[in-house]
Amino acid sequence: MNSTIIPGQFPYQAGQLLPQKPPMLLAHEFLAHDNGISRISAVLPEDGIFFDSHEGLLPEYFIEVTAQAVAATTGYEAVIAGNPVKQGLLVGVDEFFFLAEPPPSGTIEIKVQKSMGFGPIKIFSGMVSCKETVLTRGILKVWEEE
């Protein structure tokens, strides 16, 4: 078990639960995991690979940050069970809705919940919000090594 992760003593740095490193590490803190729902925070980037100087924040950012919230969730579950964090991949986006424009800067919260799993494939629903405004909602399929 990772000695820096003590079950229930939130928040944790998301990097402790994910294989990603900057600049691909988008998730910031793992805030909570309760009744199967995880809450993760991220800071909206103002530059970098998910930011276009003409278009602003690219839509792909929200899919990737939601996928990282899923990965942080499976990483947390593995670590508290005494197992290592496993590698995984986003293998599909069943649906993804953009519901509101994001602010130019600030912190967002991602909520994810596993809907089902079969073998190494898991399906998660996710929602990204900023304060009280829901920005995106979607369903992701992920593969996790067994």
Secondary structure, 3 states (H helix, E strand, C coil): CCCCCCCCCCCEEHHHCCCCCCCCCCEEEEEEEECCEEEEEEECCCCCCCEECCCEECCHHHHHHHHHHHHHHHHHHHHHCCCCCCCEEEEEEEEEEECCCCCCCCEEEEEEEEEEEECCEEEEEEEEEECCEEEEEEEEEEEECC
